[in-house]
Amino acid sequence: MTTRILTVSVRQLPAGDKKKREAFLLELRSSFEVDRPRLVINCSSLHAADVHSIHLLLCCLEEAMKRKGDVKLAAVPRATRALLESAGVGRLFEMFETEVDAVRSFQRRAFNSTAQALTSRPGIRASENAA
């Protein structure tokens, strides 16, 4: 059996002005040359989420989805999490306490889908796959 190693990018969400947000998105787009990008955005600097920050998160998600990828958020401050939830944006992202938890969630999902594919093959029982 071959094991695919997933590459997960971790980025810090910029706090600040429009130029920083635009530079972040431009850099992100150029790094998404791979198929199915996996991105974890550290939101610890997002203490006061505004419409521009939410828009940036949605743009990141859009860019990833264009390439069949996914974006997860890490270290989202409690107040920001509440704002994202109340704006209806929270349901679009999985949110984790730490970057490590978010990265591991990508790896768990890949492992689970591989295991499911193996056990769903005709004539193969789960006990045979364990060997």
N, C-alpha and C positions, 0 to 999 in steps of 0.2 A: 504494500500500500504506500502510496506517495502522500506526503503531507505538504500542503501548500502553506507557505509562510506569508501571512498577511502583512502588508505595509500599512501602518496607520500613522497619519501625520497629526502632530499636536501643535496647535498655534494659540498664541495669546491674543485675545481680542483687544484691539487698540482702544485706549481711552483717549478721547481728545477730539480734535477738529476734523473737518471734512477731508483734508488732504491725507491724514493718517488712515482714515477709513477707505478712501479711494486707493491708496497705495497697498493696503492690506488686501483688498479685493483683486487688484491687478496681479499681485504676487500669487495669490491663491489660484487665480485662473491659469497662470503660467505653470504652476506646479501640478495642475490636474491633467497632465498629458497621459496619465495611466487610465486604463479602463477600471471602472468601479472604485473611484477614490473613497478612502475612509478617512474622515477628518474628525478630530476632537478639538473643540474650541474651548480654551480655558477662559471663563468669564469672570474670574475673580476681581478684575479691575472695573467691572460693570456695576458700580455701586448705585448709580442713578440712571436706570435705563430710560432712554427717550425714543422717540419715533425713529431717529436716525440709526440708533443701535439696533433696534428691532428690524429695520429695513436691511441693515448690513447682514444680520443673521439669516434673514430670508433669502438674500442674494447668495450667500454661501451655500445654503441648502439647494437653491435653484441650480447653481453651477454643478454641484455634486450630482443632483438628480439627472441632469442632462447626460451625465456619463454613467448612469445607473449606480451611483455611489450613495453615501449616507454621511450625515453630520450628527454628532452627539455633543452635548454641552457638559462641561465639567466645572466644578467650583462656582456654581451660580449663587450669588448672595441671596439670602432668604427674601428680601424685599423685591429683588429683581425677578426671582422665581414667581412670586405672587403676581407681579405685574404681567409677566409673560402668560401666566395662566388666565388672568382676567381678560387679557387682550385676545385670547383664543389661540395664541401662538405656541403656548406650552405643549399642546398636544401634538405638535409637529416634530418636536425634538425629544429624544430621551435625555434626561438630565441625571448626572451622577455627582456624587460628593467630591470625587477626586479624578484627576486625569488617569490614574492607574486603573480605577474601576471602569472608566469609559473605554479605555483601550482593551481591557480584558473582555468587555462585553462583545466587542467585535470578534475576538478570538473564540469565545464560547459559542457564538452563533455559527462561525465557520466550522468548528468541531462538531456541533450538533447536526448541522446539515450534512456533513460528510458521513457521520455515523448513521443518520437516517437513510441516506442514499444506499449505503452498504446493506442495511438490514431490509430494505425494500426490494432488493434484487431477488428474482425468483430462484428458489432452490437453496437459498442461503439463510441459515438461522442465525440469530444473534449470538448464540454460543460459539458458532464457527468463526465469527468475526473477531471474537475476543482472543483467539489463539494467534 
